[in-house]
Amino acid sequence: MNDNHIRVGQSASVPDPNPTDIHHHAFVGTVADMFPDKGTVIVEGRESDSFEIEAGRLVVTLDELNDR
């Protein structure tokens, strides 16, 4: 996924964690903030927990991209 297509407020799928992540499982959340200089985004889960994830690891549906 090219992180240029990610926008705040967009729904994104976060994959299973890698060894440096603090989330415990894959989930779908909402992009809450972006840090282009770091290449990361903050994704908020359904329980209002927020996680900083590398933008390239997120999955955004094509339908959402086509709405832009």
KANORZI-V829303 format. One record per residue. RES is the residue in three letters. OMEGA is omega in whole degrees, -180 to 180 (NA if undefined). Layout:
{{RES & OMEGA} {RES & OMEGA}}
This chain:
{{MET & 176} {ASN & -175} {ASP & 175} {ASN & -179} {HIS & -178} {ILE & -179} {ARG & 175} {VAL & -179} {GLY & -178} {GLN & 175} {SER & -179} {ALA & 175} {SER & 178} {VAL & -177} {PRO & 174} {ASP & -175} {PRO & 169} {ASN & -175} {PRO & -179} {THR & -179} {ASP & 176} {ILE & 174} {HIS & -171} {HIS & -178} {HIS & 175} {ALA & 178} {PHE & 174} {VAL & -179} {GLY & -179} {THR & 177} {VAL & -177} {ALA & -179} {ASP & -178} {MET & 177} {PHE & -176} {PRO & -179} {ASP & 178} {LYS & -177} {GLY & -179} {THR & 174} {VAL & 172} {ILE & 178} {VAL & 179} {GLU & 179} {GLY & -178} {ARG & -180} {GLU & 178} {SER & 172} {ASP & -180} {SER & -178} {PHE & 176} {GLU & -174} {ILE & 174} {GLU & -175} {ALA & -178} {GLY & 180} {ARG & -178} {LEU & 176} {VAL & 178} {VAL & -178} {THR & 179} {LEU & 179} {ASP & 179} {GLU & 179} {LEU & -178} {ASN & 179} {ASP & -175} {ARG & NA}}
